[in-house]
Amino acid sequence: MQHGPVVRRRKLGAELRSLRTRVGLTSGEAAGLVGWHQSKVSRIETGASGVKPADVRLLLDAYGVQDPDLRELLVVLAGSEESGRHHWWHAYRGVLPPTYRDFISLESQATAMRTLETSVIPGLLQTREYARAVTRAAVEGQDDQRLDALVEVRLARQDVLHGRPPLELNAVLDEAVLRREVGGPGVMARQLARLAEAARLPQVRLQVLPFSAGAHVGVTGPFVIFSFSRTSDLDVVVLDHLTSSLYLERKEDLTAYSEAFNTLRRHALSPEDSLDRIAGIAGISDGSYGA
C-alpha cells in the first residue's frame, strides 16, 4: 500500500516504460533523443524520482504519442501545477491536503468510478447543505472561511459528471447512508430528492445495499476504484482514513476490490428498486429516518 504521490510516480513511470518499449527504444536511446543521461530515464520509469510535466511531454514527443487525452492524463499524473480546466483545484492549495489534491486529480481524469459508501452520500452527489454538514462534522474546529472553501471544492468536483464525456459513476450505498440524518430532516429530505434525481442520469448507476443483505464484504469500509479508458494499468483503488488516504495499485488488489464490488452489486437492490427505496425513505413525513 502506498500514498498517492508514490503511486502516481510508479504508475506514470510504468506507462512511460510501456510506451518506450512499444516503439522499440532502449532507455539509453530514449535518453539520447531528449538529451538526458540514461539514469534519469531509469529513475523516472521506476518511480524513484519525480518528473516535471515538461519532461513528460519531451518523452511523449520522442515516443510519438499523439493521443491528447493520454498525454493530458500522464501530465496530470506528473503533478502538473499548470492552470487549466482540469487543474482548478490548485487555487485551493492552502486548504486542501496533498492526498485530497491527488484524489481530485485522478477523479478529474478517470473515465469511470466505482464506489462503495457505508456512511455518507458520495461527494459527487451531495447538495450544498449536506456537504456543509458532513464537512463540518468531519473537520471539526474549522473557521467558516475554510469550511466554505472545502464545500466549494466538493461542489466543483461534481462537474466531472457533466463533462464531455462525463465520468461514469457506479455507486453502491449501504442503506444506512440513506437513513443517517445529516444536517436535520429538511437537509436530508432535499438530499434524498437530489440523489433520486442524479440516479436517473444515464452516466450514473446507483444501487442500495439493504439492511436485509446482512453482513457483506463491504463491512470493512468504503472504497473507490478509478478506471481509465486509455490504459487499465493506471487503474487504482483508494481507501480513505481519518487523516490520510491509501492507494492500492497492485493487480491483485485491483482484482480483489473489483470482485468485491461485483459481489456487492449482486446483493444490492436493482437500480429501479433502489429508486423506490430512496423514495420510500424520503416519504417519511415525521423525519424519523432511522425508524
C-alpha positions in Angstrom: 0.0 0.0 0.0 1.3 3.4 -0.9 0.3 7.0 -0.6 -0.9 9.0 -3.6 2.2 10.7 -4.9 4.3 7.5 -4.8 1.5 5.6 -6.7 1.3 8.3 -9.2 5.0 8.3 -9.9 5.1 4.5 -10.2 2.1 4.3 -12.5 3.4 7.2 -14.6 6.8 5.5 -14.8 5.3 2.1 -15.8 3.3 3.7 -18.5 6.2 5.7 -19.9 8.3 2.5 -19.9 5.5 0.7 -21.8 5.3 3.5 -24.4 9.1 3.4 -24.8 9.3 -0.3 -25.4 6.3 -0.2 -27.7 8.3 1.9 -30.2 11.4 -0.3 -29.8 13.7 2.1 -27.9 16.1 1.2 -25.1 16.3 3.6 -22.1 19.6 4.8 -23.3 18.3 5.6 -26.8 15.3 7.4 -25.3 17.7 9.4 -23.1 19.7 10.3 -26.1 16.7 11.6 -28.0 15.8 14.1 -25.3 19.4 15.0 -24.2 19.4 13.2 -20.8 21.5 10.7 -19.1 20.2 7.1 -19.2 19.9 7.0 -15.4 17.3 9.8 -15.4 15.0 7.8 -17.7 15.5 4.8 -15.4 14.7 6.7 -12.3 11.5 8.1 -13.9 10.4 4.7 -15.1 10.9 3.0 -11.7 9.2 5.9 -9.9 12.3 6.5 -7.9 12.1 10.2 -8.7 9.5 12.7 -9.7 9.3 14.1 -13.2 8.2 17.6 -14.4 5.3 17.9 -16.8 7.6 19.4 -19.4 9.8 16.3 -19.2 6.8 14.0 -19.7 5.9 15.9 -22.8 9.5 15.6 -24.1 9.3 11.8 -23.7 5.9 11.6 -25.2 7.1 13.5 -28.2 10.1 11.2 -28.5 7.8 8.2 -28.4 5.4 9.7 -31.0 2.4 9.8 -28.6 -0.3 12.0 -30.2 -3.4 11.0 -28.3 -4.4 14.2 -26.5 -6.3 12.5 -23.7 -3.5 10.1 -22.9 -0.9 13.0 -23.0 -3.0 15.1 -20.6 -3.6 12.2 -18.2 0.1 11.5 -18.0 0.9 15.2 -17.4 -1.6 15.2 -14.6 0.0 12.2 -13.0 3.2 14.1 -13.1 1.6 16.5 -10.6 1.2 19.5 -13.0 0.8 22.8 -11.3 -0.2 24.4 -14.5 -3.5 26.2 -14.8 -6.3 24.7 -17.0 -9.7 23.3 -16.8 -8.5 20.1 -15.2 -6.4 21.8 -12.6 -8.9 24.2 -11.0 -8.2 22.7 -7.5 -4.7 24.3 -7.4 -6.5 27.5 -6.4 -7.3 25.7 -3.1 -3.8 24.5 -2.3 -3.9 26.4 1.0 -6.9 24.4 2.3 -6.5 21.0 0.6 -4.1 18.4 1.9 -1.9 16.7 -0.8 -3.8 13.4 -0.6 -7.1 15.2 -1.4 -5.5 17.0 -4.3 -4.2 13.7 -5.6 -7.7 12.2 -5.3 -9.2 15.1 -7.2 -6.6 14.9 -10.0 -7.3 11.2 -10.5 -11.1 11.8 -10.4 -10.8 14.6 -13.0 -9.1 12.3 -15.5 -10.8 9.0 -14.8 -13.4 7.7 -17.2 -15.2 5.6 -14.6 -15.5 5.4 -10.9 -16.9 2.6 -8.8 -17.6 3.4 -5.1 -19.0 1.7 -2.0 -20.3 4.2 0.6 -21.2 3.0 4.0 -21.7 6.3 5.9 -22.5 9.3 3.7 -23.8 10.2 0.3 -20.9 10.2 -2.3 -19.4 13.6 -2.6 -20.3 13.8 -6.3 -24.0 13.6 -5.4 -24.2 15.8 -2.4 -26.2 19.0 -2.1 -24.5 22.1 -0.7 -26.3 21.9 2.6 -25.5 18.2 3.1 -21.9 18.8 2.0 -21.5 21.6 4.6 -23.0 19.4 7.4 -20.7 16.5 6.5 -17.6 18.7 6.2 -18.3 20.5 9.5 -18.6 17.1 11.3 -15.6 15.6 9.6 -13.2 18.5 10.0 -14.0 19.9 13.5 -12.8 23.3 14.6 -12.6 24.9 11.1 -13.5 28.6 10.7 -16.3 29.5 8.3 -14.0 30.7 5.6 -12.1 27.4 5.4 -15.3 25.4 5.7 -16.8 27.4 2.8 -13.7 26.7 0.7 -13.9 22.9 1.4 -17.6 22.9 0.5 -16.9 24.8 -2.8 -14.3 22.2 -3.7 -16.7 19.4 -3.1 -19.3 21.0 -5.3 -16.8 21.9 -8.0 -15.8 18.2 -8.2 -19.3 17.4 -9.4 -18.6 18.9 -12.8 -17.0 15.6 -13.8 -20.5 14.1 -14.1 -21.4 16.7 -16.8 -18.2 16.7 -18.8 -17.7 15.6 -22.4 -17.6 12.7 -21.9 -19.0 12.6 -18.4 -17.5 10.4 -15.7 -19.4 7.1 -15.4 -20.3 6.7 -11.7 -21.3 3.3 -10.4 -22.2 3.6 -6.7 -23.4 1.1 -4.1 -24.8 2.7 -1.0 -25.4 0.9 2.3 -29.0 1.6 3.4 -27.5 3.3 6.5 -26.3 6.1 4.2 -30.0 6.9 3.4 -31.2 6.7 6.9 -28.5 8.6 8.7 -29.9 12.0 9.3 -27.3 14.6 8.3 -28.0 18.3 8.8 -31.6 17.8 10.0 -34.8 16.4 8.4 -35.1 19.2 5.9 -31.5 18.9 4.6 -31.8 15.1 4.4 -35.1 15.3 2.5 -33.6 17.6 -0.1 -30.5 15.4 -0.3 -32.6 12.3 -0.9 -34.5 14.1 -3.6 -31.2 15.1 -5.2 -30.0 11.6 -5.0 -33.1 10.2 -6.8 -32.7 12.9 -9.5 -29.0 12.0 -10.0 -29.8 8.3 -10.2 -31.8 8.9 -13.3 -28.8 10.3 -15.2 -27.5 7.9 -17.9 -24.0 8.2 -16.6 -25.0 7.3 -13.0 -25.8 3.8 -11.8 -26.9 3.7 -8.2 -27.8 0.7 -6.1 -28.8 0.4 -2.5 -27.5 -2.4 -0.3 -30.5 -3.1 2.0 -30.2 -4.0 5.7 -31.7 -7.3 4.8 -28.5 -8.2 2.9 -26.9 -8.7 6.4 -23.1 -8.8 6.7 -21.3 -8.3 3.5 -17.8 -7.8 2.0 -18.1 -4.1 2.4 -18.4 -4.0 6.2 -14.7 -3.3 6.4 -15.2 0.2 5.0 -15.8 2.3 1.9 -13.6 2.3 -1.2 -13.2 3.9 -4.6 -11.9 2.3 -7.8 -10.8 4.7 -10.6 -10.6 3.4 -14.1 -9.1 5.0 -17.2 -10.1 4.1 -20.7 -6.7 4.6 -22.4 -4.9 2.1 -20.2 -6.0 -0.1 -17.4 -2.5 -0.1 -15.9 -3.4 3.3 -14.4 -6.5 2.0 -12.5 -6.2 2.5 -8.7 -8.1 1.7 -5.5 -8.4 4.5 -2.9 -9.2 3.8 0.7 -10.0 6.8 2.9 -9.0 7.1 6.5 -9.4 9.9 9.1 -6.1 11.6 8.4 -4.9 10.1 5.1 -5.7 8.0 2.1 -4.1 4.8 0.9 -3.8 4.0 -2.8 -3.6 0.3 -3.9 -2.1 -0.3 -7.3 -1.2 -3.9 -7.4 -3.1 -6.1 -9.9 -4.0 -8.4 -7.0 -5.6 -5.5 -5.1 -7.5 -4.2 -8.1 -8.8 -7.7 -8.9 -9.9 -8.3 -5.2 -11.7 -5.0 -4.9 -13.3 -5.3 -8.4 -14.6 -8.7 -7.4 -15.8 -7.4 -4.1 -17.7 -4.6 -5.9 -19.3 -7.1 -8.2 -20.4 -9.1 -5.2 -21.9 -6.1 -3.6 -23.8 -5.2 -6.7 -25.3 -8.7 -6.8 -26.6 -8.4 -3.2 -27.8 -4.8 -3.7 -31.2 -3.8 -5.0 -31.6 -3.2 -8.7 -31.3 0.5 -9.8 -35.1 0.6 -10.2 -35.8 -0.9 -6.8 -33.1 1.3 -5.3 -35.0 4.4 -6.5 -38.2 3.0 -4.9 -36.3 2.5 -1.6 -34.9 6.1 -1.7 -38.4 7.4 -2.5 -39.9 5.4 0.4 -37.4 6.7 2.9 -37.7 10.3 1.6 -41.5 10.0 2.0 -41.3 9.6 5.8 -43.1 12.7 7.0 -42.1 12.8 10.6 -38.3 13.0 9.8 -37.5 9.7 11.6 -35.1 8.4 9.0 -33.7 5.8 11.4 -37.1 4.2 12.1 
